[in-house]
């Protein structure tokens, strides 16, 4: 497996483009084949989520493309929102000469405000006429769906079999999706059935997007879609799963690193847990903790906040067996060993120095079993409050 350039347009059979004007954006991504998707668990689901779920059922999970906008979430917009989401699908379906039920829809932006359909209608032809398969086209689609993101999020791989998998995503705030991120669009040229796609996507999402926490808020719009064009042949399923896992994990880390106001990526690994469920709960509790995230921002080696988070995560834990380590990828320091704290000045000074980098690796060994999980998050900064204190104004 190797990383390749081109984002989603590295995948055979994918064309894309997008435009961004201020807060308004529109993207179109074309790919014909079986589709899989995972959506938000928020009970207030946005209209595009409901419409895409409906389309997956009525189309037999066969899609021709996706249309997405930024500048409005189309969430809590009731019947008008459903009508607008269907109109978006219809715009693309008519140009392709296909049924609207074969089009996925996604939106992101402020909740509770109707879409600016006049702007979307007025810019659709421009986007459609510039569809292409170059890296620049993938980047344009990626930028079109960004909101508070500072950087686009994209990654693609080529498997030993020659099959390619590529993804783009947006996500910076309102991130603890319990399924995916805010919006992620994944494509592959593998020849795989829709049932296999759904199983593979669910497995990858559970260990990647499901393990990202920026602020603990679950969006109304979270959507991850995966479409397979079949133009690259059939890979081994183990190889495909590993490739999809790699793509989703890389995107997950990019989302965490670009969390609103973030200056540092936090990668928390919990090992030695009794079960995978316990390991995941504990790892996510660490990167979710506002106290620990604030300490990371201030380079304060207050490791007790990480231990505290593990304790309230509801995982099985024996304080006498816990070991906790900080690392920057080069240097490491043990702050707790088999339940015994190391809080001398020299150890804390080493920890503080390690926290000065742009990535902090936190490893907790519970000493109770063999299960292991990793979660990704970011520090909590003044900038996060500034962004969200004036998001609509």
C-alpha positions as CSV (number, residue, x, y, z in Angstrom):
1,X,0.0,0.0,0.0
2,X,1.3,3.5,-0.9
3,X,-0.1,7.0,-0.5
4,X,-0.9,8.7,-3.8
5,X,-1.7,12.2,-4.8
6,X,-5.1,13.4,-6.2
7,X,-7.6,13.0,-3.4
8,X,-10.8,11.5,-4.6
9,X,-9.8,12.1,-8.2
10,X,-7.0,9.6,-7.8
11,X,-9.8,7.0,-8.0
12,X,-10.8,5.8,-11.5
13,X,-14.3,6.8,-12.5
14,X,-14.5,9.9,-10.2
15,X,-15.1,13.5,-11.4
16,X,-15.5,16.4,-9.1
17,X,-15.4,20.1,-8.7
18,X,-16.6,22.9,-6.4
19,X,-16.7,26.6,-5.8
20,X,-16.4,28.7,-2.7
21,X,-17.6,32.3,-2.3
22,X,-17.4,33.7,1.2
23,X,-19.3,31.3,3.4
24,X,-21.2,29.8,0.5
25,X,-19.9,26.7,-1.3
26,X,-21.1,24.1,-3.7
27,X,-19.5,20.8,-4.7
28,X,-20.4,18.0,-7.0
29,X,-18.8,14.6,-7.0
30,X,-19.7,12.0,-9.7
31,X,-19.1,8.3,-9.3
32,X,-21.4,5.5,-10.5
33,X,-21.7,2.3,-8.4
34,X,-22.8,0.7,-5.2
35,X,-22.9,3.0,-2.2
36,X,-22.5,2.7,1.6
37,X,-23.0,5.3,4.2
38,X,-23.0,6.0,8.0
39,X,-24.9,8.9,9.5
40,X,-25.2,11.0,12.7
41,X,-26.8,9.5,15.8
42,X,-28.2,12.9,16.7
43,X,-32.0,12.6,16.9
44,X,-32.3,16.0,15.2
45,X,-31.2,14.9,11.8
46,X,-30.6,17.4,9.0
47,X,-32.8,17.3,5.9
48,X,-29.9,16.1,3.6
49,X,-29.3,13.2,6.0
50,X,-32.9,12.1,5.9
51,X,-33.1,12.5,2.1
52,X,-29.8,10.6,1.5
53,X,-31.0,7.8,3.8
54,X,-34.3,7.7,1.8
55,X,-32.4,7.6,-1.5
56,X,-30.1,4.7,-0.4
57,X,-33.2,2.6,0.4
58,X,-35.1,3.5,-2.8
59,X,-32.2,3.2,-5.1
60,X,-31.0,-0.2,-3.9
61,X,-27.8,1.5,-2.7
62,X,-26.7,2.4,-6.2
63,X,-25.6,6.0,-6.6
64,X,-24.5,8.2,-9.5
65,X,-23.0,11.0,-7.4
66,X,-23.2,13.5,-4.6
67,X,-24.0,17.2,-4.3
68,X,-23.0,19.1,-1.2
69,X,-23.1,22.7,0.0
70,X,-21.6,24.8,2.7
71,X,-23.1,28.0,4.1
72,X,-26.2,26.3,5.5
73,X,-26.7,23.1,7.4
74,X,-30.3,22.7,6.3
75,X,-31.0,21.3,9.7
76,X,-34.1,22.0,11.8
77,X,-35.7,23.4,8.7
78,X,-38.6,21.0,8.6
79,X,-40.6,20.4,5.4
80,X,-38.9,23.3,3.5
81,X,-35.6,21.7,4.3
82,X,-36.7,18.3,2.9
83,X,-37.9,20.1,-0.2
84,X,-34.7,22.0,-0.7
85,X,-32.5,18.8,-0.2
86,X,-34.6,17.0,-2.8
87,X,-34.3,20.0,-5.2
88,X,-30.5,19.8,-4.8
89,X,-30.5,16.1,-5.7
90,X,-32.9,16.9,-8.6
91,X,-30.5,19.6,-10.0
92,X,-27.7,17.0,-10.4
93,X,-30.0,14.1,-11.5
94,X,-31.5,16.1,-14.4
95,X,-28.1,17.0,-15.8
96,X,-27.1,13.3,-15.6
97,X,-30.4,12.0,-16.9
98,X,-30.8,9.7,-13.8
99,X,-33.3,9.3,-11.0
100,X,-32.9,11.7,-8.1
101,X,-32.9,8.7,-5.8
102,X,-29.4,7.9,-7.1
103,X,-28.0,11.1,-5.8
104,X,-26.6,11.7,-2.3
105,X,-27.0,15.1,-0.6
106,X,-24.9,16.8,2.1
107,X,-24.9,20.2,3.8
108,X,-22.9,22.0,6.4
109,X,-23.2,25.4,8.1
110,X,-25.5,27.1,10.6
111,X,-28.5,25.2,12.0
112,X,-32.0,26.5,11.7
113,X,-31.7,28.7,8.7
114,X,-33.2,27.9,5.2
115,X,-30.8,27.2,2.4
116,X,-30.0,29.9,-0.1
117,X,-31.4,27.9,-3.0
118,X,-31.1,30.9,-5.3
119,X,-27.3,30.9,-4.8
120,X,-27.1,27.1,-5.2
121,X,-29.2,27.1,-8.4
122,X,-27.2,30.1,-9.8
123,X,-23.9,28.4,-9.3
124,X,-24.8,24.8,-10.2
125,X,-24.0,25.0,-13.9
126,X,-20.6,26.6,-13.3
127,X,-19.7,23.7,-11.0
128,X,-21.1,21.0,-13.3
129,X,-19.3,22.3,-16.4
130,X,-15.9,22.3,-14.7
131,X,-16.1,18.7,-13.4
132,X,-12.8,16.9,-13.9
133,X,-10.5,14.2,-12.6
134,X,-7.4,16.2,-11.7
135,X,-6.0,16.8,-8.2
136,X,-7.1,20.4,-8.6
137,X,-10.7,19.3,-9.1
138,X,-10.6,17.2,-5.9
139,X,-9.1,20.1,-4.0
140,X,-11.8,22.5,-5.3
141,X,-14.6,20.1,-4.2
142,X,-12.8,19.8,-0.8
143,X,-12.6,23.6,-0.3
144,X,-16.2,24.1,-1.3
145,X,-17.5,22.3,1.8
146,X,-15.1,23.9,4.3
147,X,-16.5,26.1,7.1
148,X,-14.3,26.9,10.0
149,X,-11.6,24.4,8.7
150,X,-8.3,26.1,8.2
151,X,-7.0,23.4,5.8
152,X,-8.6,20.9,3.3
153,X,-8.6,17.2,4.4
154,X,-7.7,14.7,1.8
155,X,-5.9,11.3,1.5
156,X,-5.7,8.5,-1.0
157,X,-3.9,5.2,-1.3
158,X,-3.1,2.6,-3.9
159,X,-3.2,-1.0,-2.8
160,X,-0.9,-3.8,-4.0
161,X,-3.7,-5.0,-6.2
162,X,-3.8,-1.6,-7.9
163,X,-7.1,-0.6,-6.4
164,X,-7.3,3.0,-5.2
165,X,-9.2,4.5,-2.3
166,X,-9.5,8.3,-1.8
167,X,-11.3,10.6,0.6
168,X,-12.0,14.2,1.3
169,X,-13.6,15.6,4.4
170,X,-14.6,18.8,6.3
171,X,-14.7,19.0,10.0
172,X,-13.2,21.3,12.6
173,X,-15.8,22.0,15.3
174,X,-18.9,20.2,16.6
175,X,-17.0,17.0,16.4
176,X,-17.7,13.9,18.5
177,X,-19.9,12.2,16.0
178,X,-20.3,8.7,17.3
179,X,-20.1,7.6,13.7
180,X,-18.1,9.8,11.4
181,X,-17.1,13.4,11.1
182,X,-19.2,16.3,9.9
183,X,-18.9,15.4,6.2
184,X,-16.6,12.8,4.5
185,X,-16.8,11.6,1.0
186,X,-14.9,8.4,0.2
187,X,-14.5,6.7,-3.3
188,X,-12.9,3.5,-4.5
189,X,-12.5,1.9,-7.9
190,X,-12.7,-1.6,-6.2
191,X,-15.3,-4.0,-7.7
192,X,-17.2,-4.7,-4.4
193,X,-20.8,-5.3,-3.6
194,X,-22.9,-2.8,-1.6
195,X,-23.2,-5.3,1.2
196,X,-19.4,-5.7,1.5
197,X,-18.9,-1.9,1.2
198,X,-21.3,-1.3,4.1
199,X,-19.6,-3.8,6.3
200,X,-16.1,-2.5,5.5
201,X,-17.2,1.1,6.0
202,X,-18.8,0.4,9.4
203,X,-15.6,-1.3,10.6
204,X,-13.4,1.6,9.4
205,X,-15.6,4.3,10.9
206,X,-15.7,2.6,14.3
207,X,-11.9,2.8,14.6
208,X,-11.3,6.1,12.9
209,X,-14.1,8.8,12.7
210,X,-15.8,7.3,15.8
211,X,-12.6,7.9,17.7
212,X,-12.3,11.7,17.0
213,X,-13.3,14.3,19.6
214,X,-12.8,18.0,19.2
215,X,-15.5,19.3,21.5
216,X,-17.9,16.5,22.3
217,X,-20.8,17.9,20.3
218,X,-22.5,15.5,17.8
219,X,-23.5,17.3,14.7
220,X,-27.0,17.1,13.1
221,X,-25.3,16.6,9.7
222,X,-22.6,14.0,10.1
223,X,-22.4,11.9,7.0
224,X,-19.8,9.5,5.6
225,X,-20.4,8.1,2.2
226,X,-18.5,5.5,0.2
227,X,-19.1,4.8,-3.5
228,X,-17.3,2.0,-5.5
229,X,-16.9,2.5,-9.3
230,X,-15.6,-1.0,-9.9
231,X,-13.1,0.2,-12.5
232,X,-10.0,-1.0,-10.6
233,X,-10.9,-4.7,-10.3
234,X,-11.6,-6.8,-7.3
235,X,-9.1,-6.7,-4.4
236,X,-8.8,-9.2,-1.5
237,X,-11.2,-8.1,1.2
238,X,-8.5,-8.1,3.9
239,X,-6.4,-5.8,1.7
240,X,-9.3,-3.5,1.0
241,X,-10.3,-3.3,4.7
242,X,-6.7,-2.3,5.6
243,X,-6.6,0.3,2.9
244,X,-10.0,1.8,3.9
245,X,-8.9,1.8,7.5
246,X,-5.7,3.7,6.6
247,X,-7.6,6.3,4.6
248,X,-10.2,6.9,7.3
249,X,-7.6,7.0,10.1
250,X,-5.5,9.6,8.2
251,X,-8.5,11.8,7.6
252,X,-9.5,11.4,11.3
253,X,-6.1,12.7,12.4
254,X,-6.3,15.6,10.0
255,X,-9.7,16.5,11.5
256,X,-8.4,16.4,15.0
257,X,-5.3,18.4,14.2
258,X,-7.5,21.1,12.5
259,X,-9.9,21.3,15.4
260,X,-11.2,24.8,15.9
261,X,-8.5,26.9,17.5
262,X,-6.2,23.9,17.9
263,X,-2.5,24.2,18.3
264,X,-1.7,20.5,19.1
265,X,-2.9,17.1,18.1
266,X,-3.6,14.7,21.0
267,X,-3.3,11.0,20.2
268,X,-4.5,8.9,23.2
269,X,-3.9,5.1,23.2
270,X,-5.3,2.9,25.9
271,X,-4.0,-0.6,26.0
272,X,-4.2,-3.5,28.5
273,X,-8.0,-3.1,28.7
274,X,-10.4,-6.0,29.4
275,X,-12.4,-5.3,26.2
276,X,-12.2,-3.2,23.0
277,X,-15.3,-1.3,24.3
278,X,-13.4,-0.4,27.5
279,X,-10.3,0.7,25.6
280,X,-12.4,2.9,23.2
281,X,-14.3,4.5,26.1
282,X,-11.2,5.3,28.0
283,X,-9.2,6.7,25.0
284,X,-12.1,9.0,24.0
285,X,-12.6,10.2,27.6
286,X,-9.0,11.5,27.6
287,X,-9.3,13.5,24.4
288,X,-12.7,14.7,25.4
289,X,-11.8,16.1,28.8
290,X,-11.8,19.9,28.7
291,X,-9.5,20.0,31.7
292,X,-6.9,17.8,30.1
293,X,-7.2,19.5,26.7
294,X,-6.7,22.9,28.5
295,X,-3.6,21.5,30.2
296,X,-2.2,20.3,26.9
297,X,-2.6,23.8,25.5
298,X,-0.8,25.4,28.4
299,X,1.9,22.7,28.4
300,X,1.0,21.9,32.0
301,X,2.0,18.3,32.9
302,X,-1.2,17.8,34.9
303,X,-1.3,14.1,34.1
304,X,-3.9,13.5,36.8
305,X,-6.6,14.9,34.5
306,X,-6.0,12.0,32.1
307,X,-6.2,9.4,34.8
308,X,-9.3,11.1,36.1
309,X,-10.9,10.8,32.6
310,X,-10.1,7.1,32.4
311,X,-11.7,6.7,35.8
312,X,-15.0,8.3,34.9
313,X,-15.2,6.7,31.4
314,X,-16.9,3.6,33.0
315,X,-14.2,1.2,31.8
316,X,-12.8,-1.4,34.2
317,X,-9.8,0.1,35.9
318,X,-7.5,-0.9,38.9
319,X,-5.6,2.2,40.0
320,X,-2.8,0.1,41.2
321,X,-2.1,-1.3,37.7
322,X,-2.2,1.9,35.7
323,X,0.8,3.1,33.8
324,X,0.8,6.5,31.9
325,X,3.3,7.9,29.5
326,X,3.7,11.1,27.5
327,X,5.6,11.2,24.3
328,X,6.3,13.6,21.4
329,X,7.2,10.8,19.0
330,X,10.9,11.0,19.9
331,X,11.2,11.4,23.6
332,X,8.9,9.7,26.2
333,X,8.4,10.0,30.0
334,X,6.5,7.7,32.3
335,X,4.4,9.8,34.8
336,X,2.7,6.8,36.4
337,X,4.2,3.3,36.7
338,X,2.1,0.4,38.0
339,X,-0.1,2.9,39.9
340,X,2.8,4.8,41.4
341,X,3.0,8.5,40.4
342,X,6.3,10.1,39.4
343,X,5.8,13.7,40.3
344,X,9.4,14.8,41.0
345,X,10.5,18.1,39.4
346,X,12.8,16.5,36.9
347,X,10.1,14.2,35.6
348,X,7.5,17.0,35.3
349,X,10.1,19.2,33.5
350,X,10.6,16.5,31.0
351,X,6.9,16.1,30.5
352,X,6.5,19.8,30.0
353,X,9.2,19.9,27.4
354,X,7.5,17.0,25.5
355,X,4.2,18.9,25.6
356,X,5.9,21.7,23.7
357,X,5.6,20.0,20.4
358,X,2.7,20.0,17.9
359,X,1.7,16.4,18.8
360,X,1.3,14.8,22.2
361,X,1.0,11.0,22.4
362,X,-0.6,9.8,25.6
363,X,-0.4,6.1,26.4
364,X,-2.3,4.5,29.3
365,X,-1.8,0.8,30.1
366,X,-4.6,-0.5,32.3
367,X,-2.8,-3.8,33.0
368,X,-6.1,-5.8,32.9
369,X,-6.2,-7.5,29.5
370,X,-5.1,-7.3,25.8
371,X,-7.6,-4.9,24.2
372,X,-6.3,-1.6,22.7
373,X,-7.7,1.5,21.1
374,X,-6.6,4.9,19.9
375,X,-8.5,8.2,19.9
376,X,-7.6,11.6,18.4
377,X,-8.3,15.0,19.7
378,X,-6.8,18.5,20.1
379,X,-6.1,21.0,22.8
380,X,-8.7,23.5,24.0
381,X,-7.6,27.1,23.4
382,X,-8.9,30.7,23.7
383,X,-9.4,30.7,20.0
384,X,-12.0,27.9,20.2
385,X,-14.1,30.1,22.4
386,X,-13.6,33.1,20.1
387,X,-14.7,31.2,17.0
388,X,-17.8,29.8,18.6
389,X,-18.7,32.9,20.5
390,X,-19.3,34.7,17.2
391,X,-20.1,31.9,14.8
392,X,-23.2,33.5,13.3
393,X,-22.4,37.1,13.9
